[in-house]
Amino acid sequence: MLKNKTLKICFSVGLICLLIMCFLIYFYFQKKNSKTEKLLLSYADNIISEEIVGRDSTTKSIKESNEVIDDKKIDNVNNNNLDNSNQSNDGNLFQDTIKKNKNVFGKIVIDKIGVNAPIMDGTDQEILRASVGHFKETNYWNGNVALASHNRGSYAHYFEKINQLNIGDEIKYQTELGTRVYSVKEITEVSEQNLSVLEGTKDNTLTLITCIKNKPELRLCVKAIEKT
């Protein structure tokens, strides 16, 4: 009896120690992730322009920027990505920004659900652990800009509440070229294999993609169109 009681006490103590260790590890990574997210957001805040840029003022905004951009690059920005290859035609404008700012080139703001997040180029797991990721096969400014983020977990999950968005809600997309305001037009569930949501569009479109709880084969897709 005494031996069994001792074993139970040892097991209970060991279990408590294990739980405490798990909590400490969890809070350590939470603090570390929060620090990383704040650092990335500071990079974004340092490069973005708060000026609202409409479709007709794009060229003017670029020409008045502090950086020297040649005519060819300006032409690229003013052409929408409509070809079937889905290759970005304005990425050359952001290469210097991306290199100088730890791969950060902008941020997304959704006031309704409290999102104020840095955007990094790419959608691999390392990027999504700390920020919103940009699908490199989509545009950076004109046409279809597609972004992804987790919606739960111990890492960054900026799209946790995008399922609470409604038609007409506003989303801000901010880069060094200015701030664009979009209005939600469509909220759908699509197959994880459905790449059509990344295709180029004539209208300036912001596409947000995240996973759906208990539906690993599906993705939640929010499409917003630039407000005119």
One Martini backbone bead per residue (centre of mass of N, CA, C, O) as a GRO file, in nm:
protein
  228
    1MET     BB    1   0.059   0.062  -0.022
    2LEU     BB    2   0.296   0.258   0.016
    3LYS     BB    3   0.409   0.222  -0.267
    4ASN     BB    4   0.159   0.319  -0.426
    5LYS     BB    5   0.147   0.599  -0.296
    6THR     BB    6   0.426   0.693  -0.390
    7LEU     BB    7   0.374   0.664  -0.693
    8LYS     BB    8   0.139   0.866  -0.707
    9ILE     BB    9   0.297   1.110  -0.608
   10CYS     BB   10   0.515   1.105  -0.828
   11PHE     BB   11   0.321   1.129  -1.067
   12SER     BB   12   0.190   1.399  -0.985
   13VAL     BB   13   0.449   1.567  -0.976
   14GLY     BB   14   0.537   1.510  -1.266
   15LEU     BB   15   0.283   1.628  -1.403
   16ILE     BB   16   0.306   1.914  -1.291
   17CYS     BB   17   0.587   1.973  -1.410
   18LEU     BB   18   0.504   1.932  -1.704
   19LEU     BB   19   0.288   2.155  -1.714
   20ILE     BB   20   0.472   2.388  -1.636
   21MET     BB   21   0.667   2.354  -1.874
   22CYS     BB   22   0.457   2.398  -2.098
   23PHE     BB   23   0.377   2.686  -2.014
   24LEU     BB   24   0.659   2.813  -2.037
   25ILE     BB   25   0.700   2.750  -2.335
   26TYR     BB   26   0.451   2.895  -2.442
   27PHE     BB   27   0.523   3.184  -2.328
   28TYR     BB   28   0.791   3.210  -2.468
   29PHE     BB   29   0.682   3.197  -2.763
   30GLN     BB   30   0.481   3.424  -2.737
   31LYS     BB   31   0.690   3.644  -2.677
   32LYS     BB   32   0.867   3.599  -2.926
   33ASN     BB   33   0.645   3.641  -3.142
   34SER     BB   34   0.562   3.927  -3.054
   35LYS     BB   35   0.836   4.058  -3.109
   36THR     BB   36   0.850   3.991  -3.410
   37GLU     BB   37   0.585   4.128  -3.500
   38LYS     BB   38   0.665   4.416  -3.407
   39LEU     BB   39   0.914   4.443  -3.586
   40LEU     BB   40   0.771   4.406  -3.860
   41LEU     BB   41   0.572   4.642  -3.819
   42SER     BB   42   0.791   4.860  -3.809
   43TYR     BB   43   0.884   4.824  -4.097
   44ALA     BB   44   0.613   4.891  -4.226
   45ASP     BB   45   0.571   5.178  -4.101
   46ASN     BB   46   0.840   5.297  -4.243
   47ILE     BB   47   0.723   5.251  -4.564
   48ILE     BB   48   0.453   5.353  -4.564
   49SER     BB   49   0.162   5.505  -4.710
   50GLU     BB   50  -0.129   5.699  -4.615
   51GLU     BB   51  -0.206   5.764  -4.891
   52ILE     BB   52  -0.472   5.777  -5.087
   53VAL     BB   53  -0.504   5.556  -5.371
   54GLY     BB   54  -0.615   5.581  -5.680
   55ARG     BB   55  -0.637   5.478  -5.996
   56ASP     BB   56  -0.577   5.775  -6.126
   57SER     BB   57  -0.314   5.832  -5.911
   58THR     BB   58  -0.076   5.637  -5.948
   59THR     BB   59   0.137   5.781  -6.126
   60LYS     BB   60   0.164   6.034  -5.951
   61SER     BB   61   0.263   5.893  -5.695
   62ILE     BB   62   0.521   5.775  -5.816
   63LYS     BB   63   0.655   6.042  -5.925
   64GLU     BB   64   0.646   6.174  -5.616
   65SER     BB   65   0.843   6.001  -5.513
   66ASN     BB   66   1.163   5.963  -5.379
   67GLU     BB   67   1.200   5.756  -5.583
   68VAL     BB   68   1.353   5.638  -5.870
   69ILE     BB   69   1.138   5.576  -6.156
   70ASP     BB   70   1.105   5.440  -6.438
   71ASP     BB   71   0.894   5.418  -6.706
   72LYS     BB   72   0.873   5.111  -6.715
   73LYS     BB   73   0.770   5.075  -6.424
   74ILE     BB   74   0.519   5.249  -6.452
   75ASP     BB   75   0.387   5.078  -6.668
   76ASN     BB   76   0.366   4.822  -6.497
   77VAL     BB   77   0.173   4.939  -6.278
   78ASN     BB   78  -0.060   5.025  -6.504
   79ASN     BB   79  -0.073   4.715  -6.542
   80ASN     BB   80  -0.258   4.452  -6.547
   81ASN     BB   81  -0.290   4.114  -6.442
   82LEU     BB   82  -0.404   3.907  -6.732
   83ASP     BB   83  -0.242   3.667  -6.755
   84ASN     BB   84  -0.209   3.312  -6.729
   85SER     BB   85   0.064   3.303  -6.551
   86ASN     BB   86   0.047   3.504  -6.290
   87GLN     BB   87   0.266   3.706  -6.315
   88SER     BB   88   0.425   3.956  -6.183
   89ASN     BB   89   0.450   4.315  -6.305
   90ASP     BB   90   0.546   4.483  -6.011
   91GLY     BB   91   0.793   4.364  -5.842
   92ASN     BB   92   1.032   4.560  -5.914
   93LEU     BB   93   0.936   4.791  -5.712
   94PHE     BB   94   1.002   4.596  -5.436
   95GLN     BB   95   1.290   4.484  -5.408
   96ASP     BB   96   1.431   4.691  -5.222
   97THR     BB   97   1.227   4.679  -4.992
   98ILE     BB   98   1.252   4.377  -4.929
   99LYS     BB   99   1.560   4.375  -4.866
  100LYS     BB  100   1.561   4.610  -4.637
  101ASN     BB  101   1.284   4.466  -4.468
  102LYS     BB  102   1.280   4.158  -4.410
  103ASN     BB  103   1.051   4.108  -4.646
  104VAL     BB  104   0.903   4.377  -4.610
  105PHE     BB  105   0.623   4.582  -4.791
  106GLY     BB  106   0.373   4.586  -4.580
  107LYS     BB  107   0.013   4.623  -4.496
  108ILE     BB  108  -0.279   4.521  -4.304
  109VAL     BB  109  -0.615   4.669  -4.251
  110ILE     BB  110  -0.883   4.565  -4.010
  111ASP     BB  111  -1.086   4.719  -3.801
  112LYS     BB  112  -1.325   4.527  -3.733
  113ILE     BB  113  -1.092   4.283  -3.639
  114GLY     BB  114  -0.803   4.401  -3.549
  115VAL     BB  115  -0.609   4.444  -3.800
  116ASN     BB  116  -0.230   4.485  -3.788
  117ALA     BB  117  -0.026   4.376  -4.053
  118PRO     BB  118   0.236   4.237  -4.183
  119ILE     BB  119   0.402   4.194  -4.507
  120MET     BB  120   0.528   3.912  -4.671
  121ASP     BB  121   0.722   3.744  -4.905
  122GLY     BB  122   0.529   3.475  -4.904
  123THR     BB  123   0.404   3.117  -4.786
  124ASP     BB  124   0.571   3.002  -4.584
  125GLN     BB  125   0.593   2.897  -4.260
  126GLU     BB  126   0.795   3.111  -4.159
  127ILE     BB  127   0.622   3.353  -4.244
  128LEU     BB  128   0.338   3.268  -4.109
  129ARG     BB  129   0.448   3.285  -3.810
  130ALA     BB  130   0.476   3.632  -3.833
  131SER     BB  131   0.277   3.680  -4.089
  132VAL     BB  132   0.167   3.794  -4.370
  133GLY     BB  133   0.128   3.644  -4.687
  134HIS     BB  134   0.258   3.650  -5.024
  135PHE     BB  135   0.173   3.565  -5.336
  136LYS     BB  136   0.408   3.562  -5.584
  137GLU     BB  137   0.200   3.505  -5.834
  138THR     BB  138   0.108   3.781  -5.749
  139ASN     BB  139   0.050   4.089  -5.704
  140TYR     BB  140   0.141   4.406  -5.533
  141TRP     BB  141  -0.086   4.620  -5.663
  142ASN     BB  142  -0.211   4.537  -5.918
  143GLY     BB  143  -0.484   4.368  -5.933
  144ASN     BB  144  -0.409   4.062  -5.781
  145VAL     BB  145  -0.390   4.040  -5.426
  146ALA     BB  146  -0.251   3.771  -5.238
  147LEU     BB  147  -0.333   3.647  -4.905
  148ALA     BB  148  -0.193   3.490  -4.600
  149SER     BB  149  -0.321   3.319  -4.293
  150HIS     BB  150  -0.368   3.227  -3.998
  151ASN     BB  151  -0.643   3.135  -3.741
  152ARG     BB  152  -0.445   2.967  -3.549
  153GLY     BB  153  -0.240   2.941  -3.272
  154SER     BB  154   0.093   3.026  -3.155
  155TYR     BB  155   0.106   3.181  -3.397
  156ALA     BB  156   0.036   3.371  -3.634
  157HIS     BB  157  -0.334   3.489  -3.660
  158TYR     BB  158  -0.477   3.728  -3.845
  159PHE     BB  159  -0.732   3.537  -3.974
  160GLU     BB  160  -0.931   3.455  -3.737
  161LYS     BB  161  -1.187   3.683  -3.825
  162ILE     BB  162  -1.274   3.677  -4.138
  163ASN     BB  163  -1.556   3.528  -4.088
  164GLN     BB  164  -1.683   3.824  -3.984
  165LEU     BB  165  -1.714   3.928  -4.248
  166ASN     BB  166  -1.875   4.157  -4.471
  167ILE     BB  167  -2.036   4.300  -4.699
  168GLY     BB  168  -1.851   4.616  -4.730
  169ASP     BB  169  -1.607   4.586  -4.589
  170GLU     BB  170  -1.300   4.721  -4.489
  171ILE     BB  171  -0.972   4.732  -4.658
  172LYS     BB  172  -0.624   4.783  -4.601
  173TYR     BB  173  -0.353   4.857  -4.835
  174GLN     BB  174   0.004   4.895  -4.762
  175THR     BB  175   0.258   5.099  -4.916
  176GLU     BB  176   0.488   5.305  -5.068
  177LEU     BB  177   0.255   5.391  -5.286
  178GLY     BB  178   0.021   5.345  -5.070
  179THR     BB  179  -0.336   5.351  -5.008
  180ARG     BB  180  -0.578   5.094  -5.023
  181VAL     BB  181  -0.934   5.062  -5.062
  182TYR     BB  182  -1.150   4.798  -4.972
  183SER     BB  183  -1.438   4.589  -5.067
  184VAL     BB  184  -1.635   4.347  -4.979
  185LYS     BB  185  -1.779   4.090  -5.220
  186GLU     BB  186  -1.659   3.794  -5.127
  187ILE     BB  187  -1.756   3.475  -4.957
  188THR     BB  188  -1.572   3.166  -4.963
  189GLU     BB  189  -1.544   2.819  -5.032
  190VAL     BB  190  -1.245   2.641  -5.115
  191SER     BB  191  -1.030   2.456  -5.254
  192GLU     BB  192  -0.696   2.391  -5.203
  193GLN     BB  193  -0.672   2.342  -5.535
  194ASN     BB  194  -0.779   2.632  -5.594
  195LEU     BB  195  -0.613   2.865  -5.821
  196SER     BB  196  -0.818   3.087  -5.929
  197VAL     BB  197  -0.779   3.300  -5.688
  198LEU     BB  198  -0.483   3.389  -5.832
  199GLU     BB  199  -0.583   3.530  -6.059
  200GLY     BB  200  -0.609   3.769  -6.265
  201THR     BB  201  -0.738   4.112  -6.265
  202LYS     BB  202  -0.886   4.399  -6.366
  203ASP     BB  203  -0.943   4.458  -6.094
  204ASN     BB  204  -0.868   4.567  -5.789
  205THR     BB  205  -0.761   4.296  -5.578
  206LEU     BB  206  -0.833   4.135  -5.261
  207THR     BB  207  -0.697   3.823  -5.135
  208LEU     BB  208  -0.814   3.609  -4.873
  209ILE     BB  209  -0.645   3.330  -4.703
  210THR     BB  210  -0.771   3.039  -4.517
  211CYS     BB  211  -0.845   2.822  -4.298
  212ILE     BB  212  -1.067   2.551  -4.187
  213LYS     BB  213  -1.219   2.423  -3.938
  214ASN     BB  214  -1.244   2.080  -3.997
  215LYS     BB  215  -1.144   2.165  -4.321
  216PRO     BB  216  -0.863   2.075  -4.482
  217GLU     BB  217  -0.981   2.094  -4.796
  218LEU     BB  218  -1.037   2.396  -4.718
  219ARG     BB  219  -1.097   2.751  -4.799
  220LEU     BB  220  -1.104   3.079  -4.707
  221CYS     BB  221  -1.248   3.340  -4.924
  222VAL     BB  222  -1.164   3.686  -4.959
  223LYS     BB  223  -1.310   3.939  -5.165
  224ALA     BB  224  -1.178   4.260  -5.273
  225ILE     BB  225  -1.261   4.585  -5.392
  226GLU     BB  226  -1.182   4.872  -5.505
  227LYS     BB  227  -1.255   5.180  -5.418
  228THR     BB  228  -1.431   5.465  -5.599
   0.00000   0.00000   0.00000
